[in-house]
């Protein structure tokens, strides 16, 4: 490879590690954190990389060979691109791409064009989509979600999480994930929960189960989940509680049976640390009676409808009716 090509391979890796999708300009698709190669600029010129968040250009990356010291000439070239965006793509600020990066595979320099008198700063790594939004003082519902690294995920988990995020970006409010037994549905729920809590405005998540023994297992998996920045366990980053007393509802991640959530919603007394196995047996007996009584929650609920930004309903009794008219049980959960 030519020296420029060798440097590009390293820069690609730096961007990917920071959470950016590397795409050619004719492969760009909206609603993703994308680094577009050879993006068209004013005057029929091309920037080496043009980075987009929420379909708005947020940064220019000027790439050179390793031997290039990234001096004033390279700085001027990148800043000219930043001051002259095309008029057919979105921008965060009028006639301005706010961030400039210079890279040669060994070194990365950065300047915030919102502070034009500032100096270039050397970085140890490329900034993530979330960090860039912070630097320009902007927020985004889903734009800070970085690319999902497939490493360590089963194909079904990767596809499910990718499609879930694509769906919520498109405005869908309900999603159903259907995976085979033992394929890691709870791990997928942990992954979705962490990414929403860490990269979006979501602040509270509810995981609903129908048995206390499932709640205990789920609490353990959420607490030890460590596919996070810095590989920290999720319990060290967020408060995770099984709903047993009223204050538990204030946790970042609440794991609850339907019955206990109903008690909190209606103001009934929670059973606390009572015999949960006996409670499960009672609930099973009640379900087997096939009571068709409709329960009305009423209007005087103790929690507002938007108290949780993500509700995961884990239920192994989901029924799917096939084209032949036969019903079959499947394992799955709904992400709402």
C-alpha atoms as one frame of an Amber mdcrd trajectory, in Angstrom:
protein
   0.000   0.000   0.000   0.962   3.607  -0.496   1.873   5.608   2.649  -1.450
   7.447   2.457  -3.344   4.144   2.292  -1.489   2.732   5.284  -2.370   5.822
   7.306  -6.028   5.560   6.249  -6.222   1.982   7.557  -5.096   3.176  10.980
  -7.401   6.196  10.932 -10.338   3.991   9.930  -9.628   1.823  12.960  -9.438
   4.878  15.247 -12.821   6.081  14.022 -14.421   2.640  14.282 -13.094   2.215
  17.819 -14.666   5.571  18.725 -18.057   4.356  17.483 -18.239   5.658  13.916
 -19.476   3.729  10.872 -17.063   4.184   7.952 -19.004   4.559   4.672 -18.426
   5.781   1.142 -20.448   8.821   0.167 -22.824   6.785  -2.016 -23.390   4.349
   0.889 -24.365   6.943   3.499 -27.713   6.357   5.159 -29.485   8.656   7.633
 -29.886   8.121  11.373 -26.431   6.747  12.036 -23.156   8.060  13.406 -21.274
   7.962  10.103 -17.841   8.956   8.858 -18.213   9.526   5.107 -15.054   9.042
   3.064 -14.181  11.513   0.310 -17.216  13.664   1.075 -17.950  16.386  -1.463
 -17.236  19.931  -0.319 -17.570  23.359  -1.906 -15.575  24.022  -5.075 -15.697
  20.371  -6.192 -13.199  19.398  -3.493 -13.294  16.420  -1.119 -12.656  16.127
   2.594 -11.010  12.883   3.665 -13.791  12.199   6.191 -16.959  14.126   6.956
 -18.696  12.999  10.164 -22.462  13.116  10.609 -24.687  12.902  13.687 -28.463
  13.166  13.206 -27.829  13.783   9.500 -25.902  16.958  10.310 -22.212  17.444
   9.588 -20.419  17.706  12.917 -16.722  17.263  12.053 -14.114  17.274   9.309
 -11.168  14.878   9.513  -8.172  15.667   7.338  -5.973  12.579   6.864  -2.305
  12.568   5.836   0.530  10.053   5.642   2.380   9.206   8.876   5.390  11.324
   7.956   3.263  14.459   7.652   3.677  16.698  10.749   0.102  18.038  10.393
   1.265  21.621  10.356  -0.283  24.942   9.359  -0.956  23.966   5.736  -3.022
  20.948   6.784  -4.788  22.994   9.461  -5.762  25.650   6.924  -7.068  23.033
   4.497  -9.293  21.412   7.133 -10.561  24.737   8.461 -11.492  25.883   4.949
 -13.651  22.767   4.623 -15.252  23.492   7.992 -16.124  27.057   7.009 -17.636
  26.054   3.658 -20.144  23.222   4.051 -22.335  22.185   1.163 -25.810  23.677
   1.193 -27.534  20.334   0.605 -26.631  18.596   3.843 -27.623  19.486   7.374
 -25.382  21.411   9.742 -25.503  22.071  13.480 -24.649  25.747  13.021 -25.256
  28.044  10.009 -22.445  27.856   7.456 -20.202  26.038   9.891 -18.924  22.529
  10.600 -17.923  22.949  14.245 -15.117  20.420  14.797 -11.840  19.806  12.956
  -9.492  16.827  13.326  -6.078  16.224  11.771  -4.779  12.652  11.686  -1.879
  10.719  10.203  -2.345   7.305  11.840   0.080   8.117  14.669  -1.182  11.468
  15.914  -4.601  13.142  16.172  -5.034  16.893  16.603  -8.331  18.590  17.363
  -9.806  22.090  17.277 -13.269  23.368  18.153 -14.141  25.941  15.501 -16.771
  27.422  17.798 -13.728  28.848  19.614 -11.691  30.041  16.603  -8.871  31.515
  18.688  -8.208  28.231  20.481  -5.139  26.108  19.755  -5.035  22.583  18.393
  -4.966  19.901  21.078  -3.356  16.478  20.660  -5.671  13.556  21.467  -4.883
  10.015  22.528  -7.955   8.708  20.666 -10.660   9.902  18.331 -13.742  11.446
  19.927 -16.979   9.475  20.045 -20.323  10.779  18.707 -21.434  11.497  22.293
 -18.240  13.427  23.078 -18.584  15.538  19.922 -22.125  16.475  20.846 -20.912
  17.505  24.297 -18.164  19.632  22.744 -20.655  21.634  20.693 -23.226  21.866
  23.494 -25.919  19.883  21.691 -28.091  16.931  22.659 -29.682  14.260  20.504
 -32.293  11.625  21.205 -30.409   8.800  19.512 -27.588  10.461  17.552 -24.951
   9.678  20.195 -25.502   5.922  19.872 -22.169   4.605  18.590 -21.858   1.794
  16.084 -22.471  -1.573  17.674 -19.364  -3.737  17.827 -20.353  -7.277  16.816
 -17.420  -8.827  18.655 -18.591 -11.221  21.379 -22.245 -11.147  20.314 -24.164
 -13.978  18.736 -25.508 -13.232  15.274 -29.091 -13.205  16.561 -28.207 -10.776
  19.372 -26.390  -8.442  16.997 -29.264  -8.466  14.501 -31.870  -7.948  17.223
 -30.079  -4.974  18.817 -29.290  -3.392  15.437 -32.902  -3.692  14.285 -34.202
  -2.458  17.648 -32.098   0.704  17.458 -33.033   1.262  13.819 -36.696   0.884
  14.763 -36.655   3.375  17.648 -34.732   5.878  15.531 -37.557   5.595  12.993
 -40.071   6.414  15.725 -41.469   2.963  16.573 -42.742   2.719  20.142 -43.063
  -1.058  20.392 -40.705  -3.841  19.338 -40.752  -7.609  19.751 -37.571  -9.688
  19.967 -38.072 -13.413  19.394 -35.054 -15.615  20.108 -34.576 -19.312  20.716
 -34.234 -20.678  24.235 -30.700 -20.174  25.521 -29.760 -17.599  22.890 -29.194
 -14.810  25.428 -32.359 -12.708  25.550 -31.603 -11.251  28.977 -28.062 -10.361
  27.862 -29.638  -8.597  24.877 -31.933  -6.706  27.268 -28.887  -5.669  29.331
 -27.144  -4.454  26.168 -30.154  -2.432  25.004 -30.632  -0.959  28.469 -26.991
   0.063  28.854 -26.810   1.678  25.414 -29.971   3.699  26.008 -28.933   4.795
  29.512 -25.389   5.673  28.460 -25.943   7.275  25.045 -29.491   8.683  25.017
 -31.671  10.840  27.299 -33.274   7.674  28.760 -32.953   7.706  32.564 -35.160
   4.903  33.899 -35.793   1.370  32.655 -38.321  -1.227  33.785 -37.863  -4.980
  33.283 -41.121  -6.851  33.873 -41.338 -10.567  34.647 -44.169 -12.783  35.893
 -42.253 -14.684  38.611 -39.954 -13.667  41.457 -37.426 -16.381  40.619 -37.047
 -14.814  37.148 -36.629 -11.396  38.765 -33.766 -12.723  40.902 -32.006 -14.199
  37.870 -32.500 -10.999  35.891 -31.109  -8.840  38.714 -27.977 -10.987  38.782
 -27.449 -10.726  35.014 -27.993  -6.971  34.926 -25.673  -6.408  37.887 -22.751
  -8.342  36.372 -23.201  -7.167  32.758 -19.866  -5.625  31.779 -20.049  -4.888
  28.055 -19.639  -1.225  28.948 -17.089   1.521  28.469 -14.148   0.480  30.612
 -15.679  -3.006  31.121 -17.220  -1.904  34.406 -20.095  -3.958  35.767 -23.441
  -2.264  35.263 -24.160  -2.306  39.009 -21.223   0.092  39.505 -22.652   2.514
  36.935 -26.381   2.431  37.642 -28.651   1.619  40.576 -30.366  -1.719  39.920
 -33.225  -2.762  42.200 -35.768  -5.530  42.430 -39.064  -3.938  43.357 -39.708
  -5.033  46.934 -40.457  -1.740  48.679 -41.855   1.531  47.390 -38.540   3.433
  47.215 -37.071   0.784  44.886 -39.079   2.356  42.078 -36.577   5.255  42.093
 -33.695   3.092  40.823 -32.219   3.527  37.337 -33.155  -0.049  36.426 -36.176
  -1.561  38.157 -36.894  -5.295  37.913 -40.376  -6.242  38.976 -43.138  -8.784
  38.758 -46.353  -7.544  37.198 -48.113  -7.956  40.543 -45.665  -5.729  42.439
 -45.738  -3.054  39.757 -49.530  -3.121  39.979 -49.263  -2.563  43.725 -47.044
   0.505  43.260 -49.263   1.922  40.523 -52.409   1.630  42.632 -50.949   2.386
  46.070 -51.475  -1.111  47.454 -49.149  -2.478  50.145 -46.078  -4.338  48.824
 -45.226  -7.692  50.355 -41.609  -6.638  50.944 -39.245  -9.492  51.780 -41.998
 -12.058  52.275 -42.006 -15.611  50.949 -41.538 -15.004  47.238 -41.786 -18.694
  46.352 -45.195 -18.843  48.038 -46.160 -15.685  46.164 -45.180 -17.322  42.858
 -47.202 -20.422  43.671 -50.252 -18.296  44.472 -49.910 -16.361  41.221 -49.617
 -19.603  39.263 -52.762 -20.949  40.928 -54.625 -17.728  40.174 -53.604 -17.889
  36.499 -54.720 -21.483  36.153 -58.220 -20.441  37.155 -58.393 -18.588  33.827
 -60.286 -15.716  35.382 -61.669 -13.523  32.598 -62.257 -10.563  34.882 -60.941
  -7.318  33.417 -58.971  -5.208  35.886 -59.319  -1.450  35.513 -56.346   0.595
  36.711 -58.319   3.817  36.967 -56.999   7.357  36.635 -55.394   7.809  40.046
 -52.071   6.074  39.277 -48.994   6.747  41.404 -46.577   6.927  38.438 -46.832
   9.119  35.317 -47.002   7.314  31.948 -43.502   8.468  30.963 -41.826   7.513
  34.250 -39.883   4.770  32.423 -38.318   5.468  29.033 -37.884   1.771  28.211
 -40.094  -1.072  29.409 -38.953  -4.634  28.701 -41.614  -7.295  29.123 -40.075
 -10.754  29.475 -42.672 -13.470  28.907 -42.237 -17.028  27.654 -45.933 -17.362
  26.946 -46.121 -15.175  23.872 -48.475 -16.730  21.328 -47.888 -16.493  17.597
 -50.563 -17.693  15.203 -49.189 -19.230  12.019 -50.738 -19.043   8.575 -52.159
 -22.509   9.171 -54.131 -21.171  12.082 -52.192 -23.136  14.684 -50.907 -21.359
  17.764 -47.482 -22.086  19.161 -45.582 -20.830  22.196 -42.302 -19.064  21.705
 -39.677 -17.451  23.865 -39.465 -13.722  23.487 -39.698 -10.318  25.090 -41.119
  -7.009  24.072 -39.084  -3.814  24.167 -41.542  -0.943  24.529
